[in-house]
Amino acid sequence: MDWASIFIHGTTWSFAAEIAIRVTIMFSMIILSLGSIAGDPMFTEDLPLIQALLIMSIIISPYRLCTWLMMKYQPFEKFLEGKLLYIVEDGLLVLEKIKKGEMSHDEFFAEMRQ
């Protein structure tokens, strides 16, 4: 068994750069299922571990950066998470926010169930 074959398996620097670009673009659209990324190299012989590690690192790094920026900068958190709406203020339900269209009936009742 050749360790280089397990970890690298012919991966070139240009293909590694292509992976980095693809994953960065995909992260901006949707967070991929980390379980699938981690699981595929376990069962596929010709899929080297370095590619899965590279993908996981590139996905986790921007996530950690976003989390850090949200903790440091309130406007960034508001941009990503949206504006907080209180459905109960001073012990009373705030129904006028539903009437203004700031919250749908479904969102309101989902929050109440929680």
Buried (B, 14 or more C-beta within 10 A) or exposed (E): EEEEEEEBBEBEEEEEEEBBEEBEEBBEEEEBEEEEBEEEBEEEEEEBEBBBBBBBEBBEEBEEEBEEBBEEEEEBBEEEEEEEEEBEEEEEEBEEBBEEEEBEEEBBEEEEEE
